[in-house]
Amino acid sequence: MKKLLVLAIYILGISQSVFSQNYKNDSFPDGTAISNWFKDYTKLQLKDLGKKYTITDFGVRKDSTKIQTIAIQKVIDKAAKNGGGVIIIPKGVFLSGALFFKPKTRLYVSEGGTLKGSDDIANYPIMASRMEGQNLDYFPALVNAYGVDNFSISGKGTINGNGYKYYEAFWARRKINPKCTNLEVSRPRLVFVWNSNNVQFQDVKLINSGFWTNHFYKCNNVKLLDLYIFSPHLEVKAPSTDAIDLDICSNVLVKGCFLSVNDDAIALKGGKGPYADQDKNNGPNSNIIIEDCRFGFCHSALTNGSEAIHNRNVIMRNCQIDGATRMLWLKMRPDTPQRYEYIRVEDIKGQAKNCLVVLAWKQFFDLKGRPDVPLSYGDHVTLKNIDMKSDTFFNVEKDPNVRLSNFTFENLNIEATKTAIDKSIIEGVTVKNVYLNKVLVE
C-alpha cells in the first residue's frame, strides 16, 4: 500500500507540472553556454525504434516462475544479426538473469509488462566491469549495454531487480563483519551502460535493484526523462541502491524523475585512490543538469563522490526534496585527489536533514603507500533560491587537506536547528539575502 501511495503521489506531482521556472537563456556555472541539446525533451516513439521483436513471438513463454535468460538473449541476438530493432517486453512478468544488448538494439517495456531479475547470483556471470571507482571483474547488471550507441529504454512498464534476497544477504554479512565492503556480498545492479553515446531512458519504473540502480560509465549525451526509481528504506532496507551513478560522463540531463532509494539519489563518480588521477580508466564528469525532479528518501539528493576525481559544471534546479538526509554532499575522500567545481543548486524546496555537507569520507581509507595525503578542492559552489527545512544548514568541517573557495549563498530561506555558518573555512564567501530562521545573515 505504501509503495502504491508513493507511486500515485509521483504520477500526480509530475503530471501537474508544478515547476514553472524558465531557463532558456542561462549558462553553466563556469559561464559556458548550455547547448540546445539540453532543451530538447522529445520522447522516443515506439514506431521509430526499428523492427519490433516482441519476445513472446520468439519462444519466450508467459511464465513468471521460469528464468528465461537464454530465450530472451536469443531475441536480442536475432535483432542485432538482422540489423537491429527494439526488443519488446509485453504485458506480463518475465524472469531473467543478465541480458546484453547489442549495437542497434533497444529495449521497450510495455505498460503492464515487467522484466524481473533473478534473485540467484548464478544467473549473472562474472565479467569485465566497473564498480566503486575501479575496473574489475564483477557481476553484470540485469540490463547491460557495452558500446551500444543510441541505446534506449522506454515504455511505461517496470524493470524490477527483485533485490530482497540480496538485501537480506548483505545485512546478514554486516552482522558478522560490520566493516565488510559493498563488494563482499554478491549482488547485481539493475542497469549498466558502458562506453555508449546518445542514450535515452524514459517513462519506465526502475525498482528494487540488488545494488546500484543505474550505472553509466564513460557515456556521453545521456537523457533520463520522467523515470520512477525506487528501492525500499523501511523494514528490509535496500543497501547501496543509488538511483543514478554517473561515472566519467559528459552532457547528462536528468529531468522530471522521481527518486527514492536507500542510498544516494544521484552520485557523480570517476575513480578513487591516491593516484586515481593518473589512471586512464578514471576521469571527470562534466555538464550535468538535474531539473524538475522529486526526491523522496535518500542519503543525498546530489552527491559528489565518494569515488570521484573531478566534477565540473553541475546544476541541480527546480526540484522538490522530501526526506533526504542531505541536499548537496561533497564527499572529500582523504586518500584521493578531488576537485569539485562550478556546482550550482537553485530553486529547491522541501526538507532535508542537512542542506550543505562537506566532510571527509574515510570509509575504507587507503593511501596505498603514498607518503602524503593528496589535496582536494571545492570551488565555485552556489546555493541560490532555496526554501528548506533542515536540522543543519551548514555541515562543513575544517580539513587541512581540503581547500574550499568561492561559495555563494543567495536568496535562501532556511529553517534549521543548527544555523551557524563558519565562513573562515572557505576562502571567499558571498552571502546575499539569506534568512536562517527568519533572521537575516550578515
Secondary structure, DSSP 8 states (H G I E B T S, - for coil): -HHHHHHHHHHHHHHTT------TT-B-TTS-B--GGGG------GGGS-SEEEGGGGT--S-TTSB-HHHHHHHHHHHHHTT-EEEEE-SEEEEES-EEE-TTEEEEE-TTEEEEE-S-GGGS--EEEEETTEEEEE---SEEEES-TT-EEESS-EEE---HHHHHHHHHHHHH-TT--GGGS----SEEEES-EEEEEES-EEE--SS-SEEEES-EEEEEES-EEE---SSS--TT--SEEEES-EEEEEES-EEE-SSEEEEEE---STTGGG-TT---EEEEEEES-EE-SBSEEEEE-SS-SEEEEEEEEEEEEEEEEEEEEEEE-TTS--EEEEEEEEEEEEEEEEEEEEEE--TT---TT-SS---EEEEEEEEEEEEEEEEEEEEE---TTEEEEEEEEEEEEEEEEE----GGGEEEEEEEEEEETTEE--
